Amino acid sequence: MRIYKLNKYFYRYLNTVTSNKYNMLNMFLFLAISFLLTIILGIFIEKLRIPWIFAALLLGSFLAIYNPFQSITSSPIFEFMAQLGMYLLLFIIGFGIDLTKLKKMKNFIIRATFVIILFEASIGTLIIHFIFGYSWLIAFIVSLSFATVGEAILVPILDEFKILNTKLGQSIIGIGTLDDIFEILILIFVVFLIGHDSISNTYLNIGMIIGSILLFIGIIFISPKFKKVKKFQFLDIKILFLFAIFLLFFFLGIGEYMHIEPIAALLSGIAVRRFLPKTRFKEIENELKAIVYGLFAPIFFLWVGLSMDINSIITYPFLVLLIVVASKASKLLGSYFVGRNVLGVKKSILLGIGLSVRFSTSIIIIKILFDNGLITSDLYSIIIASSIIFKFIVPILFSNLLVRWKIAKL
């Protein structure tokens, strides 16, 4: 008994010393080490035809298993920088959208979005209703929410392989953009379903969301008028860059009140692209990408990796696998069915693989349902675990198939 007490005190002392040791590592040193390890890991994973930026995702997954820096990675500052990284990636998506090309493909994008979401939502509803025992309504809402796309994860791949402005790249971005609007509609419906606010407040919130989106769209359509102003065409590159950042934060500021930050970030990118003079476009693009990929994107992917819940995967391995297989199969079937004649067989398969990744408003919707007792912790954990698995599978599979099928070169 005495030896047991000595051991107990020894381990307590050891944990205290270890904890104090890691507490000595501040945010700056943690980020410095993280960036250094991202560079080293990035060199190795590029040999596997995976963009170097995903080394941060891999590093985050290691920390999810054992994280001695919990106080740093759960701090408001770190989470703010990670979320800013996500919004900047969505901004880059909007910045890369060519509205002229999208107009030509609008029929395909609308049809593809509807078919792909319908395929996955139908299969997901059946699984959640019959296996987990939820009502048809809740099963359908949950299925719709995780049938959506987290396109921010795909940006580095599309950019790395120079396919952002190809038919495949624009299809992924177009479907992801339309999908973001669809997510907002689901979010509005969930607000009605929960019913914590009065009906009048709910209508007010919906009106404000619609008003905000109309404001964003209005700015996007007014933006090209700036190109006609001669002084604007010759403004210093730093001023143009600051104006682009102003628009991003202005959109985000309005979007935060309405809880639609992801779509606000994406629409701000479209607005910036439309107001920029063509002669200055490349300069601004290089400036923006240097900041996004050089600083904020690695922090975002590190944060994504940290969100991994190993316990859920270990506790419910077969159910997680079932959700992963069903979701992937439905995305591939839907993409193949709707895209084979427009993109070809291989690119339609790549479309399905690319659209499988989830990290967006869908996670927020699932969290709201869980917090309000509409789904249990078991289903919540399984869906989050399956989403995390996609974040690892999709980049590796998508990158390798792009090269193997000679659609792009690394």
Backbone torsions as a table, in degrees:
resi	resn	phi	psi	omega
1	MET	NA	-39.4	-179.7
2	ARG	-66.7	-40.2	178.3
3	ILE	-64.2	-40.8	179.0
4	TYR	-59.1	-43.5	-179.9
5	LYS	-65.0	-40.1	178.1
6	LEU	-62.0	-44.0	178.2
7	ASN	-62.4	-41.1	-179.7
8	LYS	-60.5	-46.4	-179.8
9	TYR	-67.7	-35.3	179.8
10	PHE	-63.4	-47.0	-179.7
11	TYR	-66.6	-35.5	177.3
12	ARG	-64.5	-42.2	178.1
13	TYR	-63.3	-43.5	-179.2
14	LEU	-62.3	-42.8	178.7
15	ASN	-64.4	-37.9	179.3
16	THR	-65.4	-44.3	179.8
17	VAL	-63.7	-45.3	-179.8
18	THR	-62.0	-43.5	-179.6
19	SER	-62.5	-44.6	179.1
20	ASN	-63.0	-37.5	179.5
21	LYS	-60.3	-46.7	-178.3
22	TYR	-74.2	-26.4	177.6
23	ASN	-67.6	-21.5	178.0
24	MET	-69.1	-18.1	179.8
25	LEU	-84.2	112.2	-178.9
26	ASN	-86.9	179.7	-176.5
27	MET	-58.6	-41.7	-177.2
28	PHE	-65.1	-44.3	179.6
29	LEU	-67.8	-38.1	177.7
30	PHE	-61.1	-45.7	179.2
31	LEU	-66.2	-38.3	179.1
32	ALA	-60.6	-47.0	179.4
33	ILE	-65.8	-39.7	179.8
34	SER	-62.4	-43.5	179.5
35	PHE	-67.2	-38.7	178.6
36	LEU	-63.7	-45.3	179.1
37	LEU	-66.6	-33.5	176.7
38	THR	-63.6	-40.8	178.0
39	ILE	-63.4	-46.3	-177.4
40	ILE	-65.3	-49.2	178.6
41	LEU	-64.1	-35.3	-179.2
42	GLY	-61.7	-36.1	178.2
43	ILE	-61.9	-39.7	-178.2
44	PHE	-74.6	-43.9	-175.0
45	ILE	-73.8	-21.8	175.3
46	GLU	-64.1	-26.3	176.1
47	LYS	-69.1	-21.0	176.1
48	LEU	-92.8	12.7	179.1
49	ARG	65.3	36.1	176.7
50	ILE	-117.5	129.1	178.9
51	PRO	-53.0	140.8	-173.1
52	TRP	-58.1	-29.4	-175.1
53	ILE	-59.3	-25.5	-178.2
54	PHE	-76.4	-3.6	172.0
55	ALA	-63.6	-33.6	177.1
56	ALA	-65.7	-36.6	176.6
57	LEU	-64.2	-42.5	178.5
58	LEU	-64.4	-42.9	178.5
59	LEU	-62.2	-41.8	178.2
60	GLY	-62.9	-35.8	179.1
61	SER	-67.4	-34.4	175.7
62	PHE	-65.2	-41.1	179.6
63	LEU	-69.9	-25.1	176.8
64	ALA	-66.9	-30.1	178.2
65	ILE	-74.7	-45.2	176.4
66	TYR	-144.9	112.6	-175.4
67	ASN	-121.0	97.1	177.2
68	PRO	-79.1	-3.0	-177.8
69	PHE	-109.7	35.5	-175.8
70	GLN	-56.0	-40.7	-177.5
71	SER	-64.3	-28.5	179.6
72	ILE	-83.0	-49.7	-174.2
73	THR	-72.3	-17.0	177.0
74	SER	-101.8	5.8	-178.8
75	SER	-74.3	150.9	179.0
76	PRO	-58.6	-34.0	-178.9
77	ILE	-65.2	-46.4	-179.3
78	PHE	-64.5	-43.8	-179.7
79	GLU	-65.2	-36.7	177.4
80	PHE	-63.7	-45.4	179.8
81	MET	-63.8	-37.6	179.4
82	ALA	-67.3	-44.1	179.1
83	GLN	-65.9	-37.3	176.5
84	LEU	-63.0	-36.7	175.5
85	GLY	-61.0	-41.8	178.0
86	MET	-64.0	-44.4	-179.1
87	TYR	-66.5	-36.3	178.1
88	LEU	-67.6	-35.8	176.1
89	LEU	-66.6	-40.3	176.0
90	LEU	-65.8	-35.8	175.4
91	PHE	-61.2	-43.0	178.1
92	ILE	-63.4	-36.5	176.4
93	ILE	-60.3	-50.3	178.8
94	GLY	-61.1	-39.1	179.6
95	PHE	-63.7	-29.4	-178.7
96	GLY	-89.4	-3.9	-178.8
97	ILE	-77.5	125.2	174.8
98	ASP	-99.1	103.7	-175.0
99	LEU	-61.8	-29.4	178.2
100	THR	-64.0	-45.2	178.7
101	LYS	-67.3	-38.9	-179.6
102	LEU	-64.4	-36.9	178.2
103	LYS	-60.9	-39.5	179.9
104	LYS	-67.4	-27.9	-175.7
105	MET	-105.1	9.1	-170.4
106	LYS	-59.6	-40.0	179.9
107	ASN	-63.0	-42.9	179.0
108	PHE	-65.5	-43.5	-177.4
109	ILE	-64.6	-44.1	179.3
110	ILE	-63.9	-46.2	-179.6
111	ARG	-64.2	-44.3	-178.7
112	ALA	-63.2	-44.8	179.6
113	THR	-59.2	-47.5	-178.3
114	PHE	-62.5	-48.4	-176.2
115	VAL	-65.9	-45.5	-176.4
116	ILE	-65.1	-45.7	178.7
117	ILE	-64.5	-40.8	-179.8
118	LEU	-62.9	-42.8	178.2
119	PHE	-58.3	-52.7	-175.2
120	GLU	-70.1	-39.4	-180.0
121	ALA	-64.7	-37.3	-179.6
122	SER	-66.1	-48.1	179.7
123	ILE	-65.7	-42.3	179.6
124	GLY	-62.8	-39.6	179.0
125	THR	-61.0	-43.8	179.8
126	LEU	-62.6	-44.4	-179.1
127	ILE	-63.9	-49.1	-176.3
128	ILE	-67.7	-35.4	-179.9
129	HIS	-71.0	-49.4	-173.0
130	PHE	-84.3	-32.8	-177.9
131	ILE	-89.9	-42.0	-177.0
132	PHE	-96.1	-13.6	173.7
133	GLY	80.1	22.6	178.5
134	TYR	-85.3	161.1	177.2
135	SER	-65.4	161.3	-179.9
136	TRP	-59.8	-38.5	-177.4
137	LEU	-65.0	-51.6	-179.7
138	ILE	-63.6	-41.8	179.0
139	ALA	-59.4	-41.2	-179.0
140	PHE	-68.2	-41.9	-180.0
141	ILE	-64.3	-45.9	178.9
142	VAL	-60.8	-43.9	-179.8
143	SER	-63.9	-41.5	177.5
144	LEU	-62.4	-41.1	-176.6
145	SER	-66.3	-39.4	179.7
146	PHE	-93.6	7.0	172.1
147	ALA	-85.2	-6.8	-176.1
148	THR	-85.7	175.8	-168.2
149	VAL	-114.8	139.6	172.2
150	GLY	-103.7	80.2	-169.9
151	GLU	-69.7	-15.4	179.9
152	ALA	-60.6	-30.2	179.8
153	ILE	-67.3	-28.7	-172.7
154	LEU	-83.4	-19.2	-172.6
155	VAL	-55.5	-48.9	-179.2
156	PRO	-58.9	-35.5	179.8
157	ILE	-68.4	-49.1	-179.8
158	LEU	-60.4	-37.6	-179.5
159	ASP	-73.4	-43.4	-177.8
160	GLU	-61.3	-41.3	-176.8
161	PHE	-92.7	7.4	176.6
162	LYS	56.8	41.4	178.3
163	ILE	-118.5	15.7	-178.6
164	LEU	-62.1	-37.4	-176.7
165	ASN	-102.0	13.4	175.3
166	THR	-85.4	172.3	179.9
167	LYS	-62.0	-38.7	178.2
168	LEU	-65.9	-47.2	-178.9
169	GLY	-63.0	-44.8	179.7
170	GLN	-67.6	-30.9	176.4
171	SER	-65.7	-45.9	178.9
172	ILE	-61.1	-46.4	-178.9
173	ILE	-66.6	-43.3	-179.2
174	GLY	-62.4	-45.4	178.5
175	ILE	-65.3	-40.8	178.2
176	GLY	-63.2	-37.2	179.2
177	THR	-68.6	-48.7	177.7
178	LEU	-62.1	-34.3	178.4
179	ASP	-63.7	-36.5	178.4
180	ASP	-62.2	-40.5	177.4
181	ILE	-65.0	-39.5	178.6
182	PHE	-62.8	-38.6	178.4
183	GLU	-61.9	-38.5	179.6
184	ILE	-63.2	-40.1	177.7
185	LEU	-62.0	-40.1	177.6
186	ILE	-64.5	-42.3	-179.7
187	LEU	-61.1	-41.8	177.5
188	ILE	-61.6	-43.5	180.0
189	PHE	-64.2	-37.7	178.7
190	VAL	-64.2	-37.4	176.8
191	VAL	-60.7	-43.4	176.2
192	PHE	-61.5	-42.1	-175.9
193	LEU	-65.3	-42.5	-178.4
194	ILE	-69.4	-46.5	172.9
195	GLY	66.3	29.7	177.6
196	HIS	-71.6	-38.0	179.1
197	ASP	-82.8	163.4	174.3
198	SER	-69.7	160.2	-179.2
199	ILE	-59.6	-39.4	-178.9
200	SER	-63.2	-41.8	177.6
201	ASN	-64.9	-37.5	179.1
202	THR	-63.5	-45.5	177.6
203	TYR	-61.8	-38.7	179.1
204	LEU	-62.3	-45.0	179.4
205	ASN	-61.3	-44.6	-180.0
206	ILE	-63.5	-42.6	178.2
207	GLY	-60.9	-40.3	179.9
208	MET	-68.7	-37.1	177.2
209	ILE	-63.3	-48.5	179.3
210	ILE	-62.6	-41.3	178.4
211	GLY	-61.8	-40.8	179.3
212	SER	-63.8	-45.3	179.9
213	ILE	-63.6	-40.4	177.3
214	LEU	-63.9	-36.3	176.4
215	LEU	-62.4	-45.9	179.2
216	PHE	-60.5	-45.7	-178.9
217	ILE	-64.1	-38.4	177.4
218	GLY	-61.0	-43.9	178.2
219	ILE	-63.1	-39.9	179.4
220	ILE	-60.6	-41.0	-178.0
221	PHE	-76.7	-27.9	178.2
222	ILE	-78.6	-27.4	-173.3
223	SER	-49.2	-45.6	-177.1
224	PRO	-58.8	-19.7	-180.0
225	LYS	-64.3	-24.8	178.2
226	PHE	-64.1	-29.7	-178.1
227	LYS	-64.4	-24.2	-178.0
228	LYS	-80.1	-14.8	179.1
229	VAL	-81.8	118.4	-174.2
230	LYS	-61.8	-42.4	-178.9
231	LYS	-60.2	-36.4	-178.5
232	PHE	-64.3	-34.0	-177.9
233	GLN	-69.1	-22.1	-176.1
234	PHE	-113.6	14.5	177.0
235	LEU	-63.3	151.3	177.7
236	ASP	-60.4	144.5	-176.4
237	ILE	-59.0	-33.0	-179.8
238	LYS	-66.7	-38.7	179.3
239	ILE	-67.7	-42.6	177.2
240	LEU	-61.3	-40.9	179.3
241	PHE	-63.7	-44.8	179.6
242	LEU	-64.6	-35.8	178.0
243	PHE	-66.3	-37.1	176.7
244	ALA	-63.0	-43.3	178.9
245	ILE	-66.9	-37.2	176.1
246	PHE	-57.8	-47.1	-179.8
247	LEU	-61.8	-41.7	178.8
248	LEU	-57.8	-51.5	-176.7
249	PHE	-71.8	-30.3	175.6
250	PHE	-64.1	-46.8	177.4
251	PHE	-62.1	-43.7	-179.5
252	LEU	-64.3	-39.1	-179.8
253	GLY	-62.3	-44.9	176.4
254	ILE	-67.2	-41.7	-178.0
255	GLY	-64.1	-31.8	-178.3
256	GLU	-66.5	-36.4	177.4
257	TYR	-61.4	-33.9	-176.0
258	MET	-97.2	-2.5	-176.3
259	HIS	61.7	38.6	177.8
260	ILE	-126.3	38.6	-177.6
261	GLU	-56.2	-42.1	-178.8
262	PRO	-57.7	-48.3	-179.0
263	ILE	-71.4	-29.7	176.3
264	ALA	-64.1	-43.4	178.9
265	ALA	-62.5	-42.9	-179.0
266	LEU	-65.3	-45.1	-179.5
267	LEU	-67.6	-30.4	177.5
268	SER	-65.4	-35.3	176.8
269	GLY	-63.8	-40.5	178.0
270	ILE	-63.6	-42.8	-179.5
271	ALA	-61.8	-45.1	-179.5
272	VAL	-61.8	-44.0	179.4
273	ARG	-59.5	-38.2	-174.8
274	ARG	-76.3	-28.4	-179.0
275	PHE	-89.3	-16.1	-176.9
276	LEU	-72.5	135.0	171.9
277	PRO	-63.6	141.4	-176.8
278	LYS	-58.4	-32.5	-178.1
279	THR	-69.3	-20.3	-177.5
280	ARG	-108.0	-1.8	-172.9
281	PHE	-58.5	-49.2	-175.1
282	LYS	-63.8	-37.8	-179.4
283	GLU	-63.2	-47.4	179.6
284	ILE	-64.3	-40.7	179.6
285	GLU	-58.3	-43.8	179.5
286	ASN	-65.3	-40.1	178.5
287	GLU	-62.7	-47.2	-177.7
288	LEU	-63.7	-46.3	-178.2
289	LYS	-65.8	-32.5	177.9
290	ALA	-62.5	-42.0	180.0
291	ILE	-72.4	-44.5	-176.2
292	VAL	-65.2	-55.2	-175.3
293	TYR	-78.4	-23.9	-178.4
294	GLY	-84.2	-23.0	-176.1
295	LEU	-129.7	-60.0	-167.9
296	PHE	-83.0	-35.9	-178.6
297	ALA	-61.7	-43.6	177.2
298	PRO	-59.7	-36.4	178.5
299	ILE	-67.6	-40.2	177.6
300	PHE	-60.4	-48.4	-178.3
301	PHE	-68.8	-31.8	173.6
302	LEU	-62.8	-43.1	178.8
303	TRP	-63.7	-41.6	177.9
304	VAL	-60.4	-45.7	178.5
305	GLY	-62.4	-37.7	179.7
306	LEU	-65.1	-23.7	-178.3
307	SER	-75.8	-4.6	-179.1
308	MET	-62.1	134.1	179.2
309	ASP	-112.4	93.8	-178.4
310	ILE	-61.9	-36.9	-177.7
311	ASN	-59.5	-40.9	-179.9
312	SER	-64.3	-41.1	-179.2
313	ILE	-66.7	-38.8	-179.9
314	ILE	-73.0	-38.9	-176.6
315	THR	-71.6	-40.6	-176.3
316	TYR	-123.7	56.1	-173.7
317	PRO	-60.5	-41.8	-175.9
318	PHE	-73.4	-38.0	178.2
319	LEU	-68.7	-39.9	175.9
320	VAL	-61.3	-45.2	179.3
321	LEU	-62.2	-39.8	179.0
322	LEU	-61.2	-46.3	179.1
323	ILE	-62.6	-42.4	-179.4
324	VAL	-62.8	-49.0	-177.6
325	VAL	-65.4	-45.7	-178.8
326	ALA	-63.4	-42.9	-179.1
327	SER	-66.3	-46.2	-179.8
328	LYS	-63.3	-44.9	-178.5
329	ALA	-62.4	-42.7	-178.7
330	SER	-68.4	-38.5	177.5
331	LYS	-63.8	-43.9	-179.8
332	LEU	-65.5	-43.8	179.7
333	LEU	-63.0	-45.9	179.7
334	GLY	-62.8	-44.2	-179.8
335	SER	-65.8	-41.5	179.6
336	TYR	-66.0	-43.4	-177.5
337	PHE	-62.2	-42.6	-173.9
338	VAL	-93.6	-20.4	-171.7
339	GLY	-110.2	-9.5	-173.2
340	ARG	-63.3	-34.0	-178.7
341	ASN	-81.7	-23.0	-178.2
342	VAL	-93.6	-45.2	-176.2
343	LEU	-101.9	-21.3	-171.3
344	GLY	98.4	164.3	-174.5
345	VAL	-63.3	-51.3	-175.2
346	LYS	-64.1	-44.5	-179.0
347	LYS	-70.2	-30.9	176.5
348	SER	-68.6	-34.6	175.2
349	ILE	-66.8	-43.7	177.7
350	LEU	-62.3	-36.1	176.4
351	LEU	-59.5	-45.7	179.2
352	GLY	-63.9	-40.6	178.7
353	ILE	-65.6	-47.1	-178.3
354	GLY	-62.0	-36.8	-177.6
355	LEU	-80.3	-1.0	-178.7
356	SER	-77.2	-21.3	-175.6
357	VAL	-72.2	141.0	-177.7
358	ARG	-129.2	119.9	170.3
359	PHE	-165.6	87.7	-173.4
360	SER	-165.3	-151.9	-179.0
361	THR	-60.4	-23.0	-179.1
362	SER	-57.8	-39.8	178.7
363	ILE	-64.8	-38.2	179.1
364	ILE	-63.7	-41.9	180.0
365	ILE	-62.0	-46.1	177.9
366	ILE	-59.0	-41.0	-179.6
367	LYS	-64.6	-41.1	179.0
368	ILE	-63.1	-44.3	178.3
369	LEU	-60.8	-40.9	179.9
370	PHE	-68.0	-45.9	-178.0
371	ASP	-63.0	-27.0	-178.5
372	ASN	-99.2	12.0	172.9
373	GLY	74.8	16.0	179.9
374	LEU	-84.0	-21.1	171.4
375	ILE	-133.5	155.5	-178.3
376	THR	-87.3	169.6	179.8
377	SER	-64.6	-29.8	179.9
378	ASP	-62.0	-53.1	-179.2
379	LEU	-65.0	-41.3	178.8
380	TYR	-58.4	-47.8	-178.9
381	SER	-64.1	-39.9	-179.1
382	ILE	-65.4	-43.3	-179.7
383	ILE	-66.2	-43.2	178.5
384	ILE	-63.0	-42.8	179.6
385	ALA	-62.2	-42.7	179.2
386	SER	-65.6	-36.5	177.9
387	SER	-63.4	-40.4	-179.4
388	ILE	-66.6	-40.1	178.5
389	ILE	-60.3	-40.7	178.5
390	PHE	-61.7	-34.0	-179.1
391	LYS	-64.8	-24.2	178.0
392	PHE	-92.6	-41.0	-176.7
393	ILE	-68.6	-48.1	-171.5
394	VAL	-60.2	-51.2	-178.7
395	PRO	-58.5	-42.8	-177.8
396	ILE	-67.3	-48.9	-177.6
397	LEU	-66.4	-45.2	-178.4
398	PHE	-62.3	-46.2	-178.7
399	SER	-62.8	-46.0	-177.2
400	ASN	-67.3	-39.6	179.7
401	LEU	-69.2	-33.6	176.3
402	LEU	-57.6	-43.4	-179.1
403	VAL	-77.3	-44.3	-177.0
404	ARG	-62.5	-38.4	-179.3
405	TRP	-88.4	6.8	175.5
406	LYS	58.5	33.7	175.1
407	ILE	-85.2	-28.0	177.3
408	ALA	-149.7	164.1	178.6
409	LYS	-124.6	143.7	178.5
410	LEU	-99.0	NA	NA
